Amino acid sequence: MNMTFKLKLAAMGASLAFASGMAMAEEETIKVGVLHSLSGTMAISETTLKDTILMLVEEQNKKGGLLGKKLEALW
């Protein structure tokens, strides 16, 4: 690869990183994935885990969230 191509590639990577940082800065919540079974044989033990995660997210939001943003649990 020649030096011009490498510079163009680096500039493109930097601009993509900047754009993704701007998009994240605009979001008002941090989404947290909750990946526990709510049906089937594992639901007996994992429903409690889901409830625990939801409780922890709620408690953290009462403390002001994380990095100044509220957490949002998704399942």
Stockholm file with secondary structure:
# STOCKHOLM 1.0

chainA/1-75         MNMTFKLKLAAMGASLAFASGMAMAEEETIKVGVLHSLSGTMAISETTLKDTILMLVEEQNKKGGLLGKKLEALW
#=GR chainA/1-75 SS CCHHHHHHHHHHHHHHHHHHHHHHHHCSEEEEECCCCSSSTTHHHHHHHHHHHHHHHHHHHHTTCBTTBEEEEEC
#=GC SS_cons        CCHHHHHHHHHHHHHHHHHHHHHHHHCSEEEEECCCCSSSTTHHHHHHHHHHHHHHHHHHHHTTCBTTBEEEEEC
//
